[in-house]
Amino acid sequence: MLSVLRNRAYRRLFTAQVVALVGTGLATVALSLLAYDLAGTDASAVLGTALAIKMAAYVGMGPVVGALVGRLPRRTLLVTMDLVRAGVALSLPFVTQVWQVYVLILLLQAASAAFTPTFQATIPELLPEERDYTRALSLSRLAYDLESLLSPVLAAALLVLVPYDRLFTGTAAGFLVSGLLVRATALPPSAPAARAGGLRAGAAFGTRLLLGTPRLRALLALDLAVAAAGATVLVNTVVLVRDTLGRAPGDVPLALGAYGAGSMTVALLLPRLLDGPPADRPRPLGCLLRPAGERALMLRAAFALPTALGALALGLTLGVGVGAGGGAGAGAGAGPGWGGGPWSWPALLVLWAVLGAATSAILTPGGRLLRRSARSADLPAAFAARFSLSHACWLLTYPLAGGLAAGAGLATSAAVLAGVALLGALAAARLWPRTDPAALEHTHPELPAGHPHLTAAGGGGRHAHDFHIDELHRRWPRREAA
């Protein structure tokens, strides 16, 4: 997997990603402490509002960014967004009112919504070989998972030495180093997309591309399934561990670590699961890790999500005895089940590892589908639209997980989100054609004879080529999409 780092440009961008992620992790811890300083016991409400602002910025800014990328130099855009994020991080220690936090968070997340999909769309152009790009996707997944595990540890170590507001300085330093690395990297120029209309039409194109391509519609359904599982883990882990199982606070990161460990394991195995081992370097486990296509791998993982969530709901319903704490979220009744039995804690760790593995098996190959489904000039719009719509799924499932857990109990929350994940998996299986070739036969009755596109295709009416939604191909051929 590390062989892809031999590419100098990608190595610099990957380093920039890692440094920026560490800075973001430090900011997450520091922001929690800042919210407590400003709002005291209302800090949770402040953080919840900040999270809602973050998701709203991601959903609203994504399509606009996709339209802007073709109009601005790519490297200039990335470096500028890093500078904006660094400036916001340096400003946060000086706020004295909660509303100021909200304004700065909006600026920070709007800059991230511009940076992230542009960065993601650059990688497949630097690594045109699919095998290399798959390894880059796996490395990126590993970076996200390791950040979630190590950044809190690093923050805790730094807090022993410095006040929490100094963590924002580390965040700013991470963004500045990221900007310097991007500035020093030779990036492919932005290819202007030949699309009619202004900014509004450009912003709508990425969404039209995703909704018009069967495999990408399936990808959005898979994103919904992932959001249902992820929201359960991120929102309800602390209640499950502390109240339902009655365990110590230190076990909360252990549970989240199990989720991350499952994700990292799949990220490490994914290149071989998708492509198999290199032909010139067979591995002893090669016979066990037979390559599978994205559809088979991602759909199997999708159905694992509602299965694991359903097992959680069943365990909470049938085994409702609680340890120390209890509460409405733990259920009602008594008995030696989930809350008090000796297998409750290991069972939760296993379920979280399964959810992490399945999530990684869905999210990591998503970039391959986007690259296959869009022209090079349209990749920024495709990544931006997916970034926006996938976060819209999280904007739905976050409050659903928390509201149901607080109002109806953890078992109900897990059951409802298992249903959401199942709907996503079933929709993806229905939307994604079993036979999904890149080249499709189609006609252009709307084009006049002698049109350059028809001439390039040999002058005939019916022809075949790698099919992408664009200005000349506005709808997927019906027969092939069925």
Secondary structure as GFF3:
##gff-version 3
##sequence-region A 1 482
A	DSSP	three_ten_helix	2	6	.	.	.	ID=ss1
A	DSSP	alpha_helix	8	39	.	.	.	ID=ss2
A	DSSP	three_ten_helix	40	42	.	.	.	ID=ss3
A	DSSP	alpha_helix	43	69	.	.	.	ID=ss4
A	DSSP	alpha_helix	74	91	.	.	.	ID=ss5
A	DSSP	three_ten_helix	92	94	.	.	.	ID=ss6
A	DSSP	alpha_helix	98	126	.	.	.	ID=ss7
A	DSSP	alpha_helix	130	161	.	.	.	ID=ss8
A	DSSP	alpha_helix	166	183	.	.	.	ID=ss9
A	DSSP	alpha_helix	199	212	.	.	.	ID=ss10
A	DSSP	alpha_helix	214	239	.	.	.	ID=ss11
A	DSSP	pi_helix	240	244	.	.	.	ID=ss12
A	DSSP	alpha_helix	251	275	.	.	.	ID=ss13
A	DSSP	alpha_helix	294	318	.	.	.	ID=ss14
A	DSSP	three_ten_helix	328	330	.	.	.	ID=ss15
A	DSSP	alpha_helix	344	363	.	.	.	ID=ss16
A	DSSP	alpha_helix	366	373	.	.	.	ID=ss17
A	DSSP	three_ten_helix	376	378	.	.	.	ID=ss18
A	DSSP	alpha_helix	379	407	.	.	.	ID=ss19
A	DSSP	alpha_helix	410	431	.	.	.	ID=ss20
A	DSSP	beta_strand	439	442	.	.	.	ID=ss21
A	DSSP	alpha_helix	452	456	.	.	.	ID=ss22
A	DSSP	beta_strand	463	466	.	.	.	ID=ss23
A	DSSP	alpha_helix	478	481	.	.	.	ID=ss24
###
